[in-house]
């Protein structure tokens, strides 16, 4: 029975499936490092490595425009990447459009109201500026501060 002969942790960790996953993860890190060093930062910020299988590197682009740029540059990119041992067997790029997950929306915190003294100072500064666009904006801000108090 299995329970009478427990499997050692070292045997589990060295099993073929787990060691392949570990090697795959290490390989992915090295691919990312090469990718970061070879690709321009403007393009790199809008795409990410998705998969490398059978000589085809799949890249997920956030936008169609970035995907078009990558397709246009694909021959050059493949040649640059093939110079590195990690991408020795690379034959072609496959570009897919897959937007990155949007950042969760945060609600803005309500700011405290301006004090009456601040409203008075804003009016004084606006009066000293004369008839300019800035003085009009300062007066509007002062009215807004006073309006919240009534």
Buried (B, 14 or more C-beta within 10 A) or exposed (E): EEEEEEEEEEEEEEEEEEEEEEEEEEEBEEBEEBBEEBBEEEBBEBBBBBEBEEEEBBBBBBEEEBBEBBBEBBEEBBEBBBEBEBBEEBEEBBBEBBEEEEEEEEEEEEEEBBEEEEBEBBBEBBEEBEEEEEBEEBBEBBEEBBEEEE
